[in-house]
């Protein structure tokens, strides 16, 4: 099982899924930089959530895997997991971890 120091701010959260994959979860708000080399600026009021695999440090945040609007994730059943890429089994956020992420999102946005 992978262990990592827990980080929890109003923008960043670290979690480990049921398969032991460590994740950095990030909230992107209006005015925040995001995208490849942070070259884009989020230009609307709808916050987004990004997922980075911390096993592969392709950027300072890890390997980018996916980005969703908060409202999209809020529409997903909390008890169910979230597959970030169907072709990579370890890129699934299990139901318990997804519940934790969504509690944090609700407190942070």
N, C-alpha and C positions, 0 to 999 in steps of 0.2 A: 504494500500500500504506500502510495506517495504521500509524504507529509510536506507541508509548507506553512510558513507563518501566515496566520490569518490577517488579512487586510480588510478593513471595512470603514470606508469613508462615505460621504454623500455622493461620490463619483465612482469609487472602485470597490470591488468585493472579490476575494479569492475563495474558491470552493473546490472540493474534490468530488467528482462524481462516483457512482457506485462501482465503476470499473477501475477506479484509482487514478483517473486522469485529472490533473490539476488545471483549473480554469481561472482566468482573470475575467471578470465581468465588469463592463464599464458603461456608465450612463453618459450619453452625448446630448447636451442641451443646446438650445439656440445660442449661436455665437461660438460654440466649441469647434475646435479643429478635429478632423477625422479623415479617414481614407488613407491611401498610400502616402507615406511620409507626412501625414497630417496636412495634405495639400488642399483639402476642402474645408469650407466653413459651413456648419449647419445653419441654414437660413430660415427655419420656421420654428414655431413654438412647440411642435410635436416632438417630445424627447425620444431618443432611440437607445437601445441596449445592444452592446457589442460583446461577443464572446471570443476569447483568445486562449489557445492551447499553450500552457506554460512549459510543456516539454520541448517545444521547438521555438527557440528565441530568434525568429526571423526579424522581429522588430523589438523595441524595448518593452513592449507589452506581451510578446509571445507571437504565436502564429495566428493571424486573423482567421476566424472560421465563419462567423456570421453576424449579421446586424438586423435588428427588427425594431419597428416602432413599438413603444411601450403598449399602446392600445391593442396591437396585434397579439402580444404576449398575454395581455389581460383577458383576451377572448379565448385563450387556450385553457383547457381543464387543468387546474392546479395539481391534482393528484396524479396526472399522467406525465410521463417524461416528454422531453422535447428532443427530437432527432435533428441535429444541426447539419448532418450529411449522412444520408442513408448508406453510402458506400464505405463509411469509416465507423465501425461499431463503437469505438471509444469516443466518438464525437456525438454522444447522446447525453443529455442531462436527465438523469433519472428523476422519478416523481418527487422524492424527498428533497433532492437538491434543487429541483425547479421550484418547489414550494418555498424553500429558503431564499432563493433568488428573488422570487416575486414579493415576498414579505419585505425584503430590503428595498426593492424598487418602489413599492407602495410608500415606504417611509422616506424615500429619497426624492421623489418627484412631486 
